[in-house]
Amino acid sequence: MSNFKNKKLDQLAEVFKALSNENRLNIFVRLASCCKPGTVGYFDAGSSAYVGELGDELSVAKSTVSHHIKELRRVGLIRTERQGQKIACWVDPNMVEALHEFFDF
């Protein structure tokens, strides 16, 4: 197996490890289902969700949501941007495509 494939598999292993946490999986699924991948850089109610709103919907403390958001961002599943006192979150379309390619073997 080439180094490229090994590196990609290592990256995907990190993604799956991050998603093995129920809260992170819920956050990712929530973002993926409400916020169309590919809307990076465009922020409105249809393309991003705020950390506080996610915490309220999932009945998780905002500090816990922030921790999980950081982990999802670290592995490349989501992107974030500060907007004043809020942080917008959205699914990274490149990672969604990589996951699709992986499962479409």
Residue, then its C-alpha position, 0 to 999 in steps of 0.5 A: m500500500s502506498n504512503f498516500k493510502n496509508k496516510k489517508l487511512d490514518q486520517l480516516a482512523e482518526v475521524f472514526k475515533a472522533l465519531s465513536n463518541e456519541n455526543r460528537l456523532n450526534i453533533f456531526v449528524r445534526l450538522a450534516s442533516c441540517c447544513k448542506p455540505g458545500t456551503v463553506g463561507y456562507f452563513d445563515a440558518g440553513s447552512s450553519a449551526y451555533v454551538g449554543e443551539l447545538g448544546d440546547e438541542l442535544s441537552v449538553a452543556k455548552s462547554t462540553v459541546s465546545h470540547h466536542i466541536k474542537e475534536l471534530r474540527r481537529v480531525g477535519l469533519i467540520r469547520t468553524e468561524r467566530q461571528g461576534q460572540k457566536i461560533a458558526c459550525w458547518v460540515d466540511p464537504n471535502m471530508v464528506e466526499a472522502l468518507h463517501e469515497f471510502f465507503d463506496f469501494 
